[in-house]
Amino acid sequence: MGNPVVHFEVMGHDGPKLQQFFHDLFGWQIDADNPMGYGVIAHSDNHSAGGIGIGGGIMGGMEAADGGVTFYVEVDDVEATLQQAEKLGGTRLYGPEQIPGGPLFGHLKDPEGHWIGLFQKGYASPADIPADAPRVGTPVVHFEVIGNDYATLDAFYSALFGWKADANNPVGYGLIAREDNLTADGIGVGGGIMALPPEMRGEGNGHVTFYAEVDDVEATLQKVEQLGGKRLHGPDTVPGGGPTLGQLADPEGHLIGITQATV
């Protein structure tokens, strides 16, 4: 079993503005009643059928160049994982650091500079969601790292988190199966790793993001524009019977993915 992704995060400059945007777009009920003004989004309010999904957060106070989108991976030991990341060619950003009343966490960058968070094992408490629960809210159901060199990223994440990516598909997208990367209580989402197309390499290092499940990708992209965000692309259907996807930028330019619900 690999390490599960248990939390998503948007870090920006104007926390209240971002929290309002995502509330209006996805219907997320965001609780920012804490000393840091960190907007908590509950897994129990946003899950796909059977409880699939993870909780997350939206925070402000970041300098424009320091914000972004990331996800957090649950590990046995944050310090040991940060040391291992450095040995594998990544960079320790900071941590371990204890949030009062919250998790022990850390942040790292992979060899291409993508920002990833860590939570020490035990933070992600199980939501009380029945196995036959229907879909509710707008759940985050997928994480993604897009970079320049697939082999470099695959080797790094395989060694660090035990992820086994399957890129045997027409687009070479390395799928990371949810069922192989769950907490003891069944928390976690699947994800993917992919290299940018050759014509786009050198323009940047790709992105880290998550995908939220929506009823209608086109309608959601139209709503994004009405709320002050931007449609980046989509709807596009992945060849071979894959999902219908889109990507948007929030008012501060953070890239977020959306995927159309199938039921």
Secondary structure by P-SEA (a helix, b strand, c coil): ccccccccccccccaaaaaaaaaaaccccccccccccbbbbbcccccccccccccccccccccccccccbbbbbcccaaaaaaaaaaacbbbcccccccccccccbbbbcccbbbbbbbccccccccccccccccccccccccccccccaaaaaaaaaaacbbbbbcccccccbbbbccccccccccccccbbbbcccccccccccccbbbbbcccaaaaaaaaaaacccccccccccccccccbbbbbcccbbbbbbbbbcc
